[in-house]
Amino acid sequence: MPPIYTNTFNYLIFMNLLKHKLGAAALILSASMISSCTEKNLYEGKNGDTPSLATYATTQDVQFAIQYKVSQGFAAGFDVYAENPVESFENGVLSLRTDIKPIAAGIAESGNFNLKKSIPGYVKELYAYSNSSFAPRLMHATIQNGTANFTTVDLNALDTTPRSRGTKTSSLITGFDIFTPNDASAPAHDGAASIPGEVMAAIDQEFPEGKDLTISNPSYIQDAVMEVLEETELWITPVITGCSSYNTLGYFCYDGPKSDLAGKKISELNERFIVQFPYANLAKNQMRKGGPLEDDKRYRIRYYDKAKGQLVDKFPKGTTIVWFLWIGLADDSGRWGGSPNQGEYYSWEDYQFYSHHEWNAEYWKSKELLAAYLKNNQSQFKDKYKNLSTEADIKALSPHTAYYSIKHNQQNYVFFSFDDQLRSEWWPDHDFNDMTFMISANPSAAIIPPVVIDKDPEPVTQTENRFGVLAYEDNWPGEGDYDLNDVVVKYNSETTYVYESASTYVSKTEDTFTLIHSGATFRNSFSIKYDIAPSKVRSVTVNGVSVTPRADGNGYVIDVCPDVLGVIKAFEFGQSHPYKIVTTFVDNALSQADFQSKAAPYNPYISHTAGVEVHLPMYLPTTSVDTSYFGTRSDCSDPSKGIYYVGKEDSKYPFALHLSGVTDFTIPTEKQIISLTFPRYDTWVKSGFQDATDWYVK
């Protein structure tokens, strides 16, 4: 046996007795035993007990199965919650709760995420939230047999906005010459439409949810009034319909240049209004005939020939197309022709939006609106519109369309989008992504491309947060008092994933390990072993100071704190000493999939003597450990079988615990076994870790 067994272990026994405050007689007796016993009969020989295989894990490995339809090469980030994160969904605006944190996150590639993740064991249901316009905003899964199959949640069902519903004979459609199928069905599609993933990514980047386009890119806000330069055929493809209202999309054909429309009222035009999509919704289309709308199909747009009194396939040169969006004309039973939303200052006419801004209520009612706002005393109006002091300010809110094209592989993809809320109300976000459509022409030169977005999309990034508490007994390989308060560490880890060049990798981790308690007299150190090849690491800093990781086997070690008692006091509560570890990785060196088994809290351990390491159950030691300790005293490790840091079979207490998914932990009183502080702990252990999985949470 190495010399450390004689000198160090005599010291350990003595200090352990001192720690537990034994009486003087016990100290004298212990000293006598130490002096009279030989090194051999105290420390040599294995204990021979059958090892427990329990990991005491407070986590569960769950196979995430997320799948939705997008183009190849498109990626979207998402957060996962243990509870529904949606606080409200009103007037098309979604609010997230601030009292809960995500427990997982990731990036779905081409609409797929099929990876196993470690999450808190007490979680039974999962909610995946994405801010992408092309991904389902909210998905739900119940964990069954270790798998979470996510399905889309209909946010419209959560919308509490009052709606006024009507019938086909509503006054709203009176006075218009409207052409629509009698059964108000979705039209039959006319071939496939292909939108490259890179184009989708550009739209997602330029028109993110909740981003005010009037600030970020006002040049995109244009009237989507389309002039036909030569005889052509036209098709429309629904791209995004993430709206709360049951909207109707249509158009009319004006035989003349769009400049003729300036200053004219709709009532002055004698045009037939053509309903293209009576129920313009991809996610929940209830129309019975013609099938639901599909975002990978194109639908033919037809020109209304006044002379023939019918729709024809080709648009003649010189035609101008104006789009309209009428709000709330269909309900979820498939009826069409109802009344729109009602507002405090608005009538049904105000909810007819057009791609020609002069026909929108914010324009022609500007004087009335200005007077109303200046008169109104409600704080929400004053705060949001405190700079509205002229008619021009109000008129700036009158456009309801963005009109743009995206250039990809020498081809222009033409889009227009509607903002489907009154922009002069207090709630709109002006993000112009409520409804987006692609226009295709044959020949393509028949439509002049609007403002061109000709730049590569930025990489998609997503941050994942993991958090929990680590609690250690430092008497290993001895039994100890199992108050698990010798060293207590709270951790919070943020991992940044990046998607680019068709793959997702880890670019950075920001881990904060905070020492919050020490119920020990041993001068323990705190270190972390990472199961990541050092060659994949670009840099590491601890509290802003650059450090060089210590290579260890196939990974590396960061010695976070050499002396816990040097920074916090023993047996005192309410302390906090953080260590922020920022690690950057070589681009594309560490994949999202490969990282899942290597993520925080990594492999953290404490040590008070060279060769002595206390790790979580079944976690590997470093190469610096003294292997002769394994299988002695109360430890039943068997390195030949890959068994480490466990007690004997049926033992109730580990040497260390990882408490996943909590930010607060009631630290057990000194010498008070953990099951006294947490009475449901015993239920958890006796049930084979299946019941009372939230014993440390509540």
N, C-alpha and C positions, 0 to 999 in steps of 0.2 A: 504494500500500500504506500502511496506517496506520503511524505512527511506532513502534508496538510491535514491528514486524518487525525494525527495525534494532537498537534497544537491547535488547529482551527476548530475541530469538533469539541475539544474540551471547552474552548471559549464559547462555542455556540450553545452548548448545553447550559453553561453558566449564565450566559446572557438571556437565554430563553426562560430560565427560572426567574431571573431578575425581572424580565419583561412581565411575567405573569404574577409578579409580586408575591412570591412564596415567602414564608416566614424564615427567620434566621435558622431554625432547626433544620429546615429543608435544605437551606444553602449549605450548612455544615455537612449534612448527610450526603449531598451531591458531591461536595468537594472530596469527601472521604471515598465515595464510590469511584470518582475519577482517578484518585491517586492509587487506589488499590486494584483497579481493573487494568488489564493489559489492552493494548491496541487491538490484538487479534480477537479476543472474546467479545469486544464491544462492537467492532465495525466490520469484521470480515464475515463473509458468508451472506448468501441471498436469503430473503425472507421466505421464499417458497410458496407464497400465496398465489392463488389464481387471480390474474388481473381482471379488473372491470374493463369493459369495452365502451362504457358510456362516455360520451363526449360532453355531456352537460350543455349541449348547444341550445342557445335561445334563438337560433335562426332556423330557417327551413330553406331548402333549395327548391325553387319553383321554376318550371319550364314555362316561359312566357311565349304565347302564341298570338301574335298580332299580325293581321293581314288585311289589307284593303287595296283597292285598285288605283294604281297610278302608273305612269310610264316608267320604263326601265331607266335607271340612272337617277331617278328623283329620290331625295332623302329628306326626312323630316324628324325633328327631335320631339321627345315627349317626356312628361313627368308622370310618375305613378304614385298614387295616394292610397292609404288604407281606408279612407272615407271619401264620400263624394265631395270634391273640392269646389263645386259650383255653388256659390252663395245665392245668386239670382240670375235670371235671364229675362230681361224686360226691354221692350222696344228694340230688340235686336242687339242689345248690349249685354255682354256676359261679365259677371263679377265673380272673382275667385275668393274663397275664404282666406283670411290671413292668420287664423288660429291653428292651422295645421301645416306640416311640412311634407314634401314628397319623401317617400322612402326608397325610391329607385328612379332611374331615368335611363335614357338611351337614344340611339338614332336608328330609325327604321329605314332600311335601304330598299328602294323600289317597292315600298308598301309592305315590307316583311320584317318582322323581328322575331326570331326564334332562337332565343338564348336562355340558358339557365341562370337565374339570379338568386342570390342569397338575401332574404328579407326576414324581418322579425317573425318568430314562430307563432306569435299570437294573432297574426293577420289572417283573416278568412276571406275577405273580399278585396278586390283591387279596382281602382279607377285610373285609367290612362288619359291624360289631358295633353293635347297638342295645340300649339298656336298657329300651326300651318293651315292655310286655306284649302289645301288639297288632301289633308288627312282628316279623319273623323275628329271633331273637336273633343268629344268625350266618349270613352269606351269603358265597358264594365266586364269584370270576370269574377266568378266564384272559384276559389281554388279547390280542385277535386283531384285526389290522387297525385298530388304534386304538380299539376298542370293548371295553367290559367289561360283559358280560351276566351279572348276578348271579343265582345260584340258591341256595335255602335249604340249609343244612347241617343234617343230623339230629344234634342234640346228644345224643340218647339213645344213638347209636352210640358216643359218647365216654365214656359213663357206665361207670365201672369198679366200681360198687357190686355186690357179690355178690348174686345173686338166687336164690331157691329156686323152681323151677318144678314144677308138678304137673299133674294131670289133673282132669277133672270130678268124679272120685270122691274128691277130696281131703277130709280130715277137716274142712277149714275150713267147708265148706258143709253139713256134716252137722249135724242138729239145728235147721235153719232151714226154715221153710216158704217156699220160694223159687219165685217165678214168673219164668221167663225163656224166651225163644224157644229151641227145641231146638237151632237152629243158631248160637246166640249172635251173631246178626247185629245190625247197627245198625238201629234202627227207621226206618221210612219217615217222611220229614218231612211236616208238615201245614201247608203254606203258608209264606209269606215272613215274615221278621222284620226289622224296621228299627230300628237303633240309631243315633241321630244322632251325627255326629262330635264334637259338643260333649260328649255324654254319655260317649263313649269317652275323651275328653280328661280328663274329671273323674275317671274310674276310674284312668287312667294317673297322674294327679297325686296322688290320694289313696292309691293302692296301688302305689307304684313298687317295682321289684325291689330286694330287700335292705333295705327300710326297715322297721324294727321298729314294727308297728302298736300294740304295747302302750305305746309311748312317744309316737308321733305322734298317733294318734287311737283311744284305747282304747274309746271309746263305740261304735265300729263293730263291736267284737267281741261278737257276740250269738249266741245259739242261733237258728239258722234253722229254727224250729219254727213252722209256718204254720197259723193257725186260719181256717177257712172261715166267714164271717159270713152268707152266703146261698148258695143253690144256684148253682153256677158251673161253667164249663169252664176248664181250666187247660192252659197250654203252657209248655214249657221250651226255652230257646235256649242252646246252648253258646257262651260268649263268649271265655274264655281257658282253655286246657288246657296251660299251659307246665310240665308236670310230668315228672319223670324216670321214674316208675313207670307200669306199665300198670294203670291204676285202673278200678274199676267203680263206677258211680253208680247208686243206687236209692233207694227210699223205702218207707214203709208208711203206711197210713191207720188212725188210731186214732179210734174213735167216741166222742169225748168231748173235754173241754177239755184244753189242754196242762198245766194245773195238776195234773191227775190223774197225770201222769208223774213228778212229783217224788217221789223216794225209792223208786221202783219199779225193778226189774231187768228186763232184756229177757226173761229166762226166765219172768217172771211174765205176760208178754203173749202172747196167742194171735193173732198177726197174720201175714198173708202178706207176705213181703218181695218187693217188685216191682223187678226189675232194669230200669232205664230205659236205661242205656248200658252194655252189657257191657264195652265197650272205649272208655272216655271220653277220646278223644284226637282233636283236630282235625288236628294236623300229620301224623300217621302212623296212620291208621285202616285196619287190615288186614281188617276184617270183609267177607266176600264178598257177603252179601245185604243189601239195603236201602241199599247205598251208604255212603260215608264220612260222618261227621258234618260239618255245615256250619254256619258261624257266622252265616249270613244266612238260616237256616231255623229254623222252630219245630217242636217235636215234642210231640205231645199227651201229656198225663199223664192216666191213667185211674184211677178209683176202683174198689177191689175190693169188690164187693158180696158179702158173706158169704152172704146168703140165696140169691142166685142162683148163687154160686160162679163168678163171672166178672167181668171188667173192664167197666166202663161209662163213658160219656163224662162224665157229670156228677157232681160231688161234692156230697153233701147238706150242708145247713147243720149246723154243729157238728162237722164233721170236723177232725181235727188231723193235719197231714202232717209226718213226721219223715224227714230225709234221712240216707243212709248212704254212706260212701265206703270201699270195701274195696280194699286195696292189693295190687297184684301178682297179680291173678286172671286176667290174660290175658298171652300172650306175643306176640312179633312174628310168629308164624306163624298167629295168629288163634285159637289155642286159648284156652278160657276155663275158669276153675275151678281155678286153680293155688293154690300156697301163697304167703303173703305174705313180705315181708322178715323177716329174723330179726335181733334185736338182742342186746346183751350181757345185758340184764336182762328181756327180753321174750319172750313166746311168740306164736304166731300170732294169739291173741285180741287182742293189743294193737294190731294193725294194722287193726282195724275201727274206723273213725272215724264218729261220729254228730253230727248237728246238735243233739242233746240231750247236754250236756256230761257229765252224770252217768254216761253209758255209755262214756266214753272212759277208757283205761287210766290216764291221768295223775290221774284222780279216784279211781277205785275201788282203785287200787294205790298211793295216795299214801303210806301208811305204809311199805309195802315199798320204794318208791322213795326215800323220805327216808332210811331206814336204809341203803340201798345207797350213796347219794351221800355220806352222812356217813362211811361206812366206806371209800369208795374213795379211793385215793391218787393217781389220775392227775391231772396238772396241768390238763388241759383242762377237767375237770369242776370242779375247785376254782376256776379262774379265772372260768368262766362262771356258776357257781352258788354263789359265795361268800356270797351273801345269802340262800340257801335254808336257813332254819333251823327252819321250822315246817311243819306240814301245810298251812296256808293258802297258803304260798308255792308249794308244789307244785300245789295245787288251782287256783291262778290260771292254770296252764298247761293246764288241762283243756279249755277250749273250742277247737273246731277250725273254727268257722265265723265269718265276718263276714256281717252281714245289714243291708242298707241300701237306700235308694232315692235316685235322683237326679232332681231336678225340672228339667224343661226344657220351655219353652213351655206351661206349665200342666199338664203331664202328668208323672206319676210313673212312673219306670222302676225296677222292683224287681229286686234282685240278691242272690245269696248266693254266698259263696266258701269254699273249703276250704283249710286248710293241711294238706298231705298227708304231713308228717313228724311223728314223735313230738316234741312240743314240749319234752319234758323231756330229750331227747338233747342232745348238745353242739353239733350242727351246724345246727339250724333257724334261719332268719332271722326267723320270726314276721311275714312280710309279707302273709300271707293272700291271695296272688294265684296260688296254684298251679293252682286250678281255679275258674272263675267262670261262673255261669249266670244268665240272666235269666228271671224268671217273669212270664207274662202271664195275665190273668184276664178272663173275660167273664161278668158285668159286672166292671169293674175294681175296684169298691168292695167286692168279695167278700173281698179280702185287705187287711188293714190295712197301709198302708205302714210299714216300719220306719223307723229314724232317717233323716232326710232330709238329703241333701247339696244345699243350695240356694245355690250360689254359682258364679259364673263361673270357669272354669278359668284359671289363670295362663298367660301367654304361654309357648310352648315356646322354649327357648333351647339353643343348641349352640355350642361353641367349636371352632374349627379351628386347628390348629397347623401352621405352615410354618417350616422352618429350613434353613440352609445357610451357605455361605461365599462371599465376594466377593473376588476377587484382581485387582489392577490393575498395568499398566505405565504409568508417567507420562511417557514420552518422546514420546507422541503429539504431532504426526503423524509423529515419527521412529520408527525401528525398535526401539531398545532392546535389552536383553539377554534378554528374555522369561523372566526368572526369576519373573515375576508375583508379586513380593513387595514392590513399592514401597509399596502400601497393601493390607493384608489386613483384612477385616471379617467378623466372624461375626454372623449375625442369627437372631433367633427372633421369630416373629410369631404372635399370637393374635387371631383374628377372632371376634367374637361375633355369631351370627345369631339373629334373633328372628322367631318366627311368631306373628302375631296378625292378626285381621281378614282372614283368608283369604290372607295374603301373607307372604313371608319377606324380611326386609331385614337389612342390616348395621347394627348399632347402635354398635359400637365396635371399634377395633383397638388392640392393645397390642404395639408393636414395639420390640424391644431390639436395637440395632445396636452391636456391641462392637468397638472398634479393638483388634486383637491384634498387629499388626506394621507396621513401616515400614522398608523397605529402600531409602530414598531420602534425598537431600539437599534436594530441592524441598520447600517448605513447602506441601503440598497441603491443600486443604479437602475435606470430605466432605459431600455434599448428596444429597437425594432429590427426584426429580420424581414427582408423583402425577397420574395421568391421571383425576382426579376433579374435578368442578366445585366451586369453592370455596363456592358457595351451598348445597351439601349438607353442609358441615362445620359442626358446632356449636361445637367447641372443640378446641384442640391444646395439649398441654403437652410440654415436653422436660425430663426429669429433674425433673418437678414444677413447672416454671416455665411459665406461659402464654406462648405465642408466637402471632404473627400470620403465617400462611402468606403467602408471596410469590406473587401471581398470576402465572401463566405460561401463555399461550395458553388452552386449554380446561381447564387444570388448575392446579396450584400447586406451589411448591417450598418445602421446609424445609431451611434451611442448618444441618445438624446440628453440624458441627465446623469452625470457620474455619481451624484450624491443627492438623493431625494431630501434627506434631512438637512442638506446645505441650503435648500431654498424654501422649505416649509417646515414648520415645527411639529414635533411628534405629539399626537393625542389632542390636537386642537382642531376644532371644526370651523368651517366657513373660510377656508383658505383657497387660494387659486394662483397657480403659477403656470402660465401657458408657454408652449414651445410650438412655434409655427414652422412646419417643414414644407418647403416649396420645392417640388421636383419637376423638372422639365425633361421630356423624352425626345429622342430622335424621331423625326417625322416618319410615320408609317412603320415604326419599329415594334410597337406594342399595339396589337389589334384590340378592338372592343371585345371581341369574343374571347381572346386569350386572357384578358385582364380580369374577367369575372371571378375566377378562382384565386386571384392574387390581390384582390382589393382590400381596403381598410376593413378591420383594423390591422391587416397584415398578420405578422407573427410577433406580437409584443411580449417582452419578458422582463423580469427583474433579476438582479444578482447582487449578493452582498459579499461574495468571496469568489476568487478566481476559480473557474470550473463549475461553480454552482449557478444554475439557471432555473428559473421557475417560469414555465410556459403554460399556455392553455392546454387542456386535455387533448391528447393525440396530435399535438403540434410538434414539429421536429425541433430539436435543439440546434444550436450553432455548432460549428466544428471546434469551438473552444471549450465545449463542455467536458467535464471529467466523467467519462462513461462508467467509472467504477461505482458511482453513486446509484446508478439505475438498479432497481430491484432490491434496494436496502431499506431497512426500517419500514416506513409506511408506504413507500413507493413500490409499485409493481410493474414498472416499465420492463418491456422485453424488446430491445432494439432489433433482435433477430427476426421478430414478427412485425416490426413497425409499430409497436405499442409504446407510447411515451406519456409520462406524467399522469398516470392513473393510480388509483388505490386498488385495494383488493375487491374481489367480486362482492356485489351488494353494498359497497360503501356508498354513503349518502352525500359525501362532500368532496369536492375537487380541491386542487391546490390553487386554481385560478378560475375566474368566471368572466365571460364576456356577456354583458347585458345589452342586447341589440335594440336600437330604436327608441332610446330614452335620453332625455337631456338632464333629468334629475334622478338622484338615487339616495335613498335614506341610508346613510352609513351606519352599519350596526355598532352598537355600544361595545366598548372594549371588553373582551372576553365573553361577549354574548354571542352564542352560536347563531348563524345567519337565519336559521329556521325560527328563532324566537322573534327576530325583527320582522320576518316575512312568514307568517303562519302557513301560507299556502305553498311554501317551498316543498314541504314534505309530500303534499299531494302530487306535486309536479314530478318529483323523483319516483315515488311509489307507482305512479301510473305509467312509468316508462317514458316520461317526458311528453305525454300526450294530453294530459289534463292540466288546467291552471297554468297554461303557457304564458299568461300575463301576470304571473305571481309577483313580479317585481315592478309592475306598472301601476297596479291598483289593489 
